[in-house]
Amino acid sequence: MITALAGGVGAARMLRGLVRAAPPGSVTAIVNTGDDTVLHGLHVSPDLDTVAYTLAGWSDDRRGWGLAGETWTTMEQLERLGGLTWFRLGDRDLATHLYRSQRLAEGATLSEVTSELVSSMAVPATLLPMSDDPVRTRMTLADGTDVAFQQYFVALGHAVAVAAVHFDGADVARPAPGVLAAIADADRIVVCPSNPVVSIGPILAVPGVRAALAARREDTVSVSPLVGGAALKGPADRLLRELGHDATGAGIASLYRDIAATLVIDDVDAADAPAVTAAGLRCIVAPTVMHDVDAATALARVVLDAG
C-alpha cells in the first residue's frame, strides 16, 4: 500500500510513475483542496482534477494543466459578453465542474463526488480529498492585501511578493474519510514534489494529519520540488524565500523533518546532501526531473526502494 500527499502538476507526474512502479490498485493519493474555488457558481477542484486527468491519460502535458484537445468556445463567448475569464475553464473541463457542483448540491460529499469521477475516468489509483470541509488557502501580499490563492496564482500570475499564507477553515476541518487510515496502513508514504507551502501545507494543516504522519515518519520519503534551487513550475522557490525559508534541499528538509525520514534531491543538488543530513533526514541523490513517464517511473522506484 502506497499513500502519497499530492498537489499540482509535480504530484500528478510523480503519481503517474508510482502507479506504474507499484502493484496495481495499491496507490492512494491524499490531494490538496486548499486551491478549490467557486467560479460561475461551480465548485472547481484544480489539484484533484489535475491528478485525475493525468492518471486517466487525459491531461494536456504541453500546458501542464487541463485536458488534451480542449476547446474554449464557452470562454470566448463569455468574454464577448463581458464576463470574468481570468480563470479559464475549457469546454470539456466544464463538464467535470458541472457534475461536481450538481452532486454537491444534491448533498454528496466531496469525497463521494471524487470517487464517482475517478471511477468514471478509470483512474488507476484512489484519490482522497484532504477534507470534505472547506479549507481555503489565502495569501497576504507584501502590501498587506489579502487574496484568495487563485487570485494570487492565476489572476496575478504569482508575480507579487507574499508576506504570509494562511488556511481558512483548517482549524475546524476534519480529515476526509479514509485519510488517516491511508496514512496508518501504508507500507510507504510519499510526499510528492509539490509546493511545500501551498500544496502540502494545507494538507498538513488539517487537524490530525501531521500527527498521523509523524507517527509514520520512518516510512515516509519526501521528494524535493526544487532543482538547482529553483522550481520547475510555479513559485515554490520564490515563496519559500519570501516566507523566510531556504530554497535548497536543506530548506525542504527543515520543513519536513517531523513527518519524513528521507528526502530525495536532484543530481544537480548533490552538494546539498550533507546539509540535508545535518537537518535530520537521510538524503538520496537521484534524477528528479520527470520529463516523461519513464523518468517518473524511475523516480518512483527510487522512492519505493528507499531504505
Secondary structure, 3 states (H helix, E strand, C coil): CEEEEECHHHHHHHHHHHHHHCCCCCEEEEECCCCCEEECCEEECHHHHHHHHHHHCCECCCCCCCECCCCCHHHHHHHHCCCCCCCCCCHHHHHHHHHHHHHHHCCCCHHHHHHHHHHHHCCCCEEEECECCCCEEEEEECCCCEEEHHHHHHHCCCCCCEEEEEEECHHHCCECCCHHHHHHHCCEEEECCCCHHHHHHHHHHCCCHHHHHHCCHHHEEEECCEECCEECCCCHHHHHHHCCCCCCHHHHHHHHCCCCCEEEECHHHHHHHHHHHHCCCEEEECCCCCCCHHHHHHHHHHHHHCC
